Amino acid sequence: MSEHRRKLPQPQEGGRAAARRGQPGASSGRRAAPRGATGSPSDSYGSGGEERPYGGRAEARRAAQRSSGGSRRRAADGAGRGGAGGGRRGGPPGPNGPGRGRGRASGPAKKRFIDYPRAGKYGAARWVPSWKLVTGVFIGFFGSLVAIAGVAYAMVGVPDLAKTAKAQNNVYYWANNKPMVATGGETNRQIISYAQIPKEMRYAVMSAENKTFETDSGIDPMGIARAFVNMAKGGQTQGGSTITQQYVKNAMLDDQSQTISRKFKELFVSIKVGASVPKEDIMAGYLNSAYYGRNAYGIQAAARAYFNKDATNLSPSECAFLAAVLKGATYYDPAGAQSIDPVNATPQANRKRAEARWKWILDEEVKDKRLTAAERSKYTTFPTVQPPRSNVALSGQIGYLVDLANSYLINNSDKTGITADKLQQGGYEIHTTFDKTKVDALQSAVKKVQKANIKPKLRPKTDKYVQFGGASVDPDTGAIKAIYGGEDATKHFTNNADQTGAQVGSTFKPFVLAAAMSWGARDPDGDPVQAQDERTIVSPKSLYSGKNELKIKDYDGTDWKDDKGKEWLQKNDGEQSYNPPSYKIDLREAMRESVNSAYVQLGMDVGLDKVKDAVLSAGIKESSLASANYPSFSLGTSSPSAIRMAGAYATFAASGKQRDPYSVDKVTDKDGTVFQHTDIEKTKIAFTEQVADNVTDVLKTVVEKGTGTNAQLTGREVAGKTGTTDGNKSAWFVGYTPQLSTAIGMYRMDDDETKKNREFLQMYGTGGEKTIHGASFPSQIWRDYMEQALKDQPVKDFPTPEPIGEVLNDTPSPSVTPSPTESATESATPTPTPSESLTSPSPSVSETCKKWDLNCGSTGGTDTGGTDTGGTDGGVSATPTETTTTGNSRGNGNGGIFGGPNG
């Protein structure tokens, strides 16, 4: 060895300690120390040269890790901790190896059952599972599912057809908790054998619902997947199930919840049924357990309900129809199901749907080679379906009351917890809000007027098809106390209290006044952009023009024109002008005499959007409203139901507090209370007390000395409004006392509810009167009913209103002297007495006018180039671009359908 070399000291320890003692960088002026001394991996090569410097702490750690790696192997190679002998490529191991460490040898590492994170791996590699682990987890998971499925399959049983769909009655109670009727749950079923079911019926069902029924395993995985996805999204569940699955669903009526667990149970039962039950038995079980509507369960009951024949005698066409009904009787029974869904389940809509599906099923049978083209060609006409049979228990008004209660429960199932399926199973005690005394009194009042005045045999052209509808609502609660739905629920199926489509006319004017006192009239001199914010609250003393054929202006003074550029000339009832030559009339008098021109212009000044807001705030449903783009909106071109109109006026009676009409107080079953209305009831502030009480005060004058004098009650204050529509096609009186609000409507419409495009008919000459007004028969019915309904109740007065708003258009005029007080606002024309015509003398008015002929010289109203002719009683004109609706959404809610798809 060269004398210039000095002997290096032996390393005291290897590994990380050596790394820490290593000097960074190359030595200066001297040769580098042997690599074995520093723990460098390259030491094992035995080559000299400069030592590669560490790159900092990270490099040192890596060097230490490489060096310490030898210690993991020391049991095998005899190397100590650190030193070159412990390196991966070091020299001979053992005590003679370079850099022998001082550590003691250890035994082999203990292996884990699940090697995760993975031993011997570093960084991200430690967290990447091995293929063994992945395979093991998959096999374990799949095996668990198989085991669970096996247990579930073993636990479920095959349904017993004899126990399928056993339904109970529902018992309905009056408001005093006395029984009204027990109905709604009885089962109309007669099971027949597979051989008795026509093959045409089996073929129709297979072509419509399950083409592969004869060969499939009984389940539809895709259909099940769709159902799970829909439920996971919170959406509506849907069909797509096989006939086997549908049969199983029918058999599981004890549990119809739309839950994942029930779907799994149904799946396993279907698998078991598909594997163990013959196809013939499954088909017979399905057709014998399915619900076809009209309270008919099973094919035999359905054949009798729709065609009055046995199932064995059904034709292929009739079988195709019954297969269509299985899609959902509510929407495919040609008779309709408006008590459940008045918007979509009308007779016209149902027949259209049923006819389309009937045709499609026959065509599908041809495609599936289950029906020859020659045989198919015989069936070009939709089969004749007989009307639903009468249920004596539901005759008269009872059927309307039951339908109203059922609709309320079903259409609020998210709150009541009662679905249509559950209601069909029965077992409920349903306590309604209906007062039997009031229901009987309302029916008696209608029949009294009908018997005395409506004579269809004597005057078939004018008195045939006359209909009445009515409803009473408690202002303090919103409870529906009574309704009149029509002559008989088993003969006339449309509930006239809950849905007719008849326009309500001038009974809308109080909402215009409420809007004017709530939001105010827009400032015509203000900034057009800020006009919505620049408003003046309107006083009932404000003066507006009562001129006939008034040119209606927008709030800024410009002439209002429709989308065709036509101006709007508003006509009054009888084409009468008020208070010439100035024509000024205050809003109280204009309401009392039902002056169209004043209230149409007021609606334009306030803004029809605000008028609409007032209508909605009062409780009218938007689905029943006409377009608010035309001035006539203020005159009642909309068609709310009697229930909703009574409820909206009840908002005024309750000093601005709005409560939705409802028909069920409580529902119980064998386990206790299912639903209570008090748990969901809500009260909203629609108008301030000041606004509502001023509207009431104005409406009092209508009854005291205006168009509504015929509705006066003995010793009681009454507020109300008459309404008659364009063409004399409907007439209304809506009024209230502090305790009860009631709406009465009258109209004419062909009573054949199976006809398409039925229209409202004019009532000129009806009941022997030249024209029909809200002041005539409707107000008479209202008075007779309310006298009895309030017979035992204490007399209450309306609140005294606080003064409100500013007097608009109060400019000096030689012909008009504003009233010094709000209570003295009589018209310049003499006030009529109940026995006289309610309009001021006019050259066109006949001297032979009868006592209720508000406008016996009027010819009704038609739109003539943008001129609103009005109707009688300050009624409604047609809009220049829209047609009058003949049907109405009972999405009105009306206490029946609140939603709806709103008693």
Beta strands, then each sheet from edge to edge (+ up, - down):
strand 1: 170-173
strand 2: 179-183
strand 3: 188-189
strand 4: 296-297
strand 5: 429-432
strand 6: 466-473
strand 7: 480-484
strand 8: 521-522
strand 9: 535-536
strand 10: 543-545
strand 11: 550-551
strand 12: 569-570
strand 13: 584-586
strand 14: 657-658
strand 15: 664-669
strand 16: 672-676
strand 17: 684-685
strand 18: 719-724
strand 19: 730-736
strand 20: 741-748
strand 21: 867-868
sheet 1: 2+ 1- 5- 15+ 16-
sheet 2: 3+ 4+
sheet 3: 7+ 6- 20+ 19- 18+
sheet 4: 8+ 9-
sheet 5: 10+ 13-
sheet 6: 11+ 12- 21-
sheet 7: 14+ 17-
end
